[in-house]
Amino acid sequence: MKWLVIFFYRLYQLVIFLPLFILCTIVCALMAIIGCVVGNEHFWSYYSGKLWSMWTVFLLFLPVKIEGRENLDEKQSYVFVANHQGTFDIFLIYGFLNRNFKWMMKRELEHIPFVGPACKACHHIFVDKRSPSGIRRTIGEAQNTLKQGMSLVVFPEGARTWTGHMGVFRRGPFLLADELQLPVCPLTINGSFEVKPRMKDIWWVYWHPLKLTIHQPIFPQGKGRKNEKYLMEKSYEAIMSSLEPDYQGFVENTDQ
């Protein structure tokens, strides 16, 4: 019976979901590009991505549970930091966090058809690690985004997990929060590793519930390296605390 369900779910993905996903991607990307050029960038960059993400999740019949929205202040900018379980982290956060924000993302993503140009038009931030000047430019763009009252979403691990466990956190987002004296809001993602694990084939999505936990924001305690360390450690502890038991504990990620 289980294999029959898997067969029909994969058939559905191939015959119905895939064409609709491609169509939705093209429409939402064009909506973002055109809207950002002629209208309100903050509106079009957020709602085009939110629509794309929600439709992707709904078309795959993936249940979503959100906890902790009451922890957020509508008038406050945040540096959101999340564990990076898999591809569906993006759809879960973009579609269901219910906050306008900009992504910090890998530079390689700008080459994805339609998605890359849309992200450029929306002024999401591509992380350039090729040189010290590229890193400084990335940090400068992120600072300008936060100074404008926009929030930022970052995966501090910098790479998707191979095991479902968390790796080490990089300093970048906590440095930004320290310099601008902004709160860091940890996000725990569960289920994304089961839906689209990195180590399995690239073709199929696996049905599994998704859960996003929005933790209490962590406010700066002073300024400088000591505060950066405090924000990083508290964020790591918070995210780890809500992971499923099977993925508790640190496991080294060789991509980091």
MODAGI-V757260 format. One record per pair of residues at least 6 apart in sequence whose C-alpha atoms are under 8 Angstrom apart, sorted by the first residue. I is the first residue (numbers start at 0). GAP is how many residues later the second one is. If there is no record, write none. Layout:
BEGIN
I:GAP
I:GAP
END
This chain:
BEGIN
9:194
9:195
12:47
12:191
12:192
16:42
16:43
20:35
23:28
23:31
24:27
24:89
24:90
25:88
27:20
27:21
27:23
27:24
28:19
28:85
28:86
28:88
28:89
29:84
29:88
30:13
30:17
31:12
31:13
31:16
31:17
31:86
31:89
31:90
32:84
32:85
32:88
32:89
34:6
34:9
34:10
35:6
35:8
35:9
35:85
35:86
36:84
40:81
41:58
41:80
43:78
44:74
44:76
44:77
45:54
45:55
48:45
48:46
49:41
49:44
49:45
49:46
50:44
51:39
51:43
52:37
52:38
52:39
52:41
52:42
53:37
53:38
53:41
53:42
55:35
56:34
56:35
59:147
60:146
61:145
61:146
61:147
61:148
62:145
62:146
62:147
63:145
63:146
63:147
63:148
64:144
64:145
64:146
64:147
65:30
65:145
65:146
65:147
65:148
66:144
66:145
66:146
66:147
67:145
67:146
67:147
67:148
68:28
68:145
70:143
70:144
70:145
70:146
71:144
71:145
75:73
76:69
76:72
76:73
76:74
76:105
76:106
77:72
77:73
77:74
77:104
77:105
77:106
77:107
78:72
78:73
78:74
78:75
78:94
78:98
78:103
78:104
78:105
78:106
79:71
79:72
79:73
79:74
79:104
79:105
79:106
79:107
80:72
80:73
80:74
80:75
80:92
80:103
80:104
80:105
80:106
80:154
81:71
81:72
81:73
81:74
81:104
81:105
81:106
81:107
81:157
82:72
82:73
82:74
82:83
82:104
82:105
82:106
82:156
83:71
83:73
83:74
83:75
83:76
83:77
83:82
83:105
84:75
84:76
84:79
84:80
84:104
84:105
84:107
84:108
84:112
85:74
85:75
85:106
85:107
85:110
85:111
85:112
86:73
86:105
86:109
86:110
87:104
87:107
87:108
88:100
88:103
91:118
91:120
92:119
98:52
99:50
99:51
100:49
100:50
100:51
100:52
101:21
101:22
101:23
101:43
101:48
101:49
101:50
101:51
102:21
102:22
102:49
102:50
102:51
103:20
103:21
103:22
103:23
103:38
103:48
103:49
103:50
103:51
104:19
104:20
104:21
104:22
104:49
105:20
105:21
105:22
106:19
106:20
106:21
108:6
108:7
109:6
109:7
109:9
109:10
109:16
110:6
124:13
124:16
124:17
125:12
126:7
126:8
126:11
127:6
127:7
127:9
127:10
128:6
138:33
138:37
141:10
141:34
142:33
142:37
144:6
144:7
145:6
145:34
146:33
153:19
155:12
155:13
155:14
155:15
155:16
155:17
156:9
156:10
156:11
156:12
156:13
156:99
157:11
157:12
157:98
158:96
158:97
159:38
160:6
160:37
160:92
161:35
161:36
161:37
161:91
162:84
162:88
163:29
163:83
164:82
164:83
164:84
164:85
164:86
165:74
165:81
165:82
165:83
165:84
165:85
165:86
165:87
166:83
166:84
166:85
166:86
166:89
167:82
167:84
167:85
167:88
168:63
168:67
170:57
170:61
173:10
173:54
173:55
173:57
173:58
174:53
176:6
176:7
176:43
176:51
177:42
177:45
177:46
177:49
177:50
178:44
178:45
180:38
180:39
180:42
181:37
181:38
182:34
182:35
182:36
182:37
183:33
183:34
183:35
183:47
183:51
184:29
184:30
184:31
184:32
184:33
184:50
185:28
185:29
185:30
185:31
185:49
185:50
185:52
185:53
186:25
186:26
186:27
186:28
186:52
187:24
187:25
187:26
187:27
187:50
187:51
187:52
187:54
187:55
188:21
188:22
188:23
188:24
188:54
189:20
189:21
189:22
189:53
189:54
190:17
190:18
190:19
190:20
191:16
191:18
193:12
193:13
193:14
194:10
194:11
194:12
194:13
195:8
195:9
195:10
212:29
214:23
214:24
217:13
217:16
217:17
218:12
219:7
219:11
220:6
220:9
239:8
239:9
240:7
END
